[in-house]
């Protein structure tokens, strides 16, 4: 083999090696690009799903800091109060026993954050105020540390079809804190609390001389309806009732307590009794 042929062959082999390295590097960069693009796509999709869930309905945990930040940017709108006919229809919806169908809020209905804010206001400004609960010891009055779960639903399969149907949707909002658990049902437009079941794990004390009677009357008056003459309340089977309006609607509250025993040590030698105070505020018809 001549010297020129050897040089040409060596040059060809060198070009082949260089070309192989180039294509290998190109393949690696393409693979990395595809992986990075896929990661960004997944993150974007997760962000979109999170935003959709936050705008719509679902069961989520709302830390206090997030709730306060989101509440600051809400539009201030005029408060809606249900008419007596709308309230009567709401009472019938809640007592119908129909299956519930979750859905996203429509225009004119409360968002998830607004529903949680309405529920929190009711727990702090109404319930906790009346029963002397001030939140965590040493903190400002109110719910300082809590979790909130909520979803929006309508009774029956029809869902929200028109403007009037907006009032036939309801937010179920649940709170969990060190002092209590509370499950509220709010009207999806007005945010008025139509039903509230509360379990308290701390001692309670009425903050006015009227006791439970005064608490129930204020709850009934929150619906902006006449509550009848003083002394119009009555008790039946341990439930206190308050008449409202002229259409046969009433507000009611049922109370009770429950004792739970639990072991304070692994061997079960130390038994502690925990008393749970239970309250159920609700509306009904005669």
N, C-alpha and C positions, 0 to 999 in steps of 0.2 A: 504494500500500500504506500502511495506517495505521500509526501509531507503535506501537500495541499489537501488531499482527501482526509487525512487525519485531522487537520485543522477544521475542515467543514463538518466532519462528524462530531467533533467536540463542541463546535458552536451550536449544532442542532440539538445535542443533548442538553446544553446549558439553557437554550431557549425553551426546551420542553419542561425542564425543572422550574424555570421562572414562571412559565405559564401555569404550571400545576399549583404553585404557591399562590399565584394571583387568584385563581379560581377558588382555591380553598378559603382564602381570606374573604373573597367576595361572598361565598356561601355562609361563612360565619357571621359577617355583617348583616346579610339578609335575614338569617335566623334570629339574630338579636333584635333587628328592626321589627320583625313579625311578633316576637315575644313582647317587646315594649308596646307596640301598637295594640296587641290584645289586652295587655294590662290596663292601658289607658281606656280602652273601650269598656272593659268590665267595671272600672272605677266610675266612669261616666254613667253607665247603666245603673249602678248601685246608687249613685247620687240622685239620678232621676227617680228611681223607685222610692228613695227616702223622701224626696220632695212630694211625690204623689201621695204617699202614705200620710205625710204631715198635713197636706191640704185636705185629704179625704178622711175616711173613717178607718178605724183599726184599733188594735190594742197595743198601746205604746207606753213607754215609761217617760215621764216628763220631769227631768231634774228642775229644781226651783230656779236655777240661774237661767236656763233656757226659756222657761216659761216667762220670767220677768222680761227678758230681752225681746221675745216675740210680742209680748203684750204692749210694749212701748210703741210699736209701729202700727198698731191697729187703728183703723179709722174710727173716730168718735161718731156714733150715730144715735139718733133719737131712740129712746127705749120704747120697745113695743110691749103693750099690755093686751092680753087676750080678752076678747069680749066674753060676755056670759055664755053666748051660744058656742063660741069657739072653745071655751073652757069645758062646757058640757060635752062637746064632741071629743075633747081630749080625754075626759074621764071615761067615756064610753070606749075609746080606743084602748086605753090601758086595761080596762076590765073585760075586753072582748075575748081574751084567750087565744087570739089568732097567732099564727107563726109570725116571727119577726124577720124582716129582710133588710140586712145592712146595705147602705148605699153611701155614696159620696155626697157632701153638701152641695145644694144647688144655689143659684143666685138668690139672695134674700134670706138664706139660712145661716145660722152661726157656723163659723169655722171650728175646727177642733180646739184651737187655742182659746177662742172666745167662749166655747162651752166650758172648758176647764176653768177659765177665769170667773165665769158666772157661778159655777159650782163652788169654787173656793171662796168667793165673796159670801155666799149663803152660809157656808160652814163657819167662816170666821165672824162675820158681822151679825149673824142671827143665832146660830146654835151655840158657838163657843162663848159669845157675849152673854147669853142668857144663863149659861150653866157654869160660868166662872172658870173656863179653860183658857189658859194664857200661853199655850204652846210649851216648848222646851223651857225648863227652869232657867231663869236668868236672861231669857231672850225676849224680844218684843212680842206682844200678843199676836196670835195667829199661827198658821201652819208654817213652821220654819223648815222642816225637813219632811218631805212626803214623796210618795209616788202616785201618779195619776194614770188611770186606764180609762179609755172611752171608745165608744162607737156610736154611729148614727144609724137609726133604723126606722122602718115604717111597718105598720101592721098590714098583713095581707100581701098578695103578690103584685098588686097594681103599682105600688111605688108612687113616686111624685110625678104626676102627669100635667098638672096645671098650677096656677097661682094659689088656689085654695088648698091644694094638696100639700103645699109647703108647711102648713100648720099641723099636718098629720104625721110629721116626722119627729123623732125624739132622740135626744142624746142621753145615753147611759154613761154616767161619769162616776168612777170609783176612786176614792182616796185611801191611802194607807200611810199612817204615821205612827209614832211611838204612843200617842195618846188614844188613837181611835182608828176605826175603819168606817167608811161611809160610802154608800151607794145611792146616787141621786139619779132621778129621771127628770130631764129638763125638756121643755118644749123646744123644738128645733129652730124656731124663729124668735120667740120672746126670751128664752132662757129662764123662764119661771120654773121653779122647782115644784113638780107635781107629785113627787113621791120621794121619800128619803128614809133609808134604813141605816141606823148608826149604832155601832158598838163602841163603848168607851171603856178604857182599861184603868182610868184614874177616878178618884173621888169627885163628885159633882156637888154643886151648891147653887140653888136658885139665887139670882142676883136682884130680884125684886120681891115685893110682898105678895104678889098675885100667884106665885107658884106656877104650876103647869097650865092652869087656866089662862093666865096672862100670856104665856108663851104661845098657846094654841090660837088665841085671839089675834095676836100679831101675825102669826103665820097666815091666818085666813084673810086679814086685811091686806096682806102683800099682793093679793089678786085684785085690789082696787074695787072691791064689792062690799055692799052693806052686810054687816054680820048680825043684824037683828038687835033686839033690845038687850040691855045688860041682864045677865042671868039667864040668857037663852040657851046656854050650854046644857048638855045632859050627859050622863054616864050610863053605859050599858055594857055588861060583861067585861068590866075593867077598861073600857075604851072611852075616851073623852071626845065628845062631838061638839062642833060649832057650826050652826047654820050659816049659809052664805047666799046672798042674792035672793031672787024670787023664783028660780027654776028648780029648786029642790036639791041644789048642790050643798054638800057639807065638807068641812075639813075635820080631820080626826087625828088623834095621836094615841098610840098604844105604847105602854112602857112595861119593862120587866127587868129582871136581873138573872144572871146565870153564874153559878159557881163552878170553877174548874180546879181540879187538884192536879198538881204536877210534882215530880221529884226534883229536888234541888241538887242531888248528888248521884253519881253513877250507880251506887248500891241501892238507891231508893229509900234511904233511911230518913231523910229530911223531906217532908211533904209540905208544900206551900199551896194555900188556897187563893185563887185569883177570882175576884168578883168582876163580872162584865155587866155594865149598865146598857140596856137596850132601849132604843127609841125608834118608832116608826110613825112618820108623818105622812099622811096621804089624803086624797080627795075621793069622794064617792057621791052617790045620788040616793035620795030617799025612795 
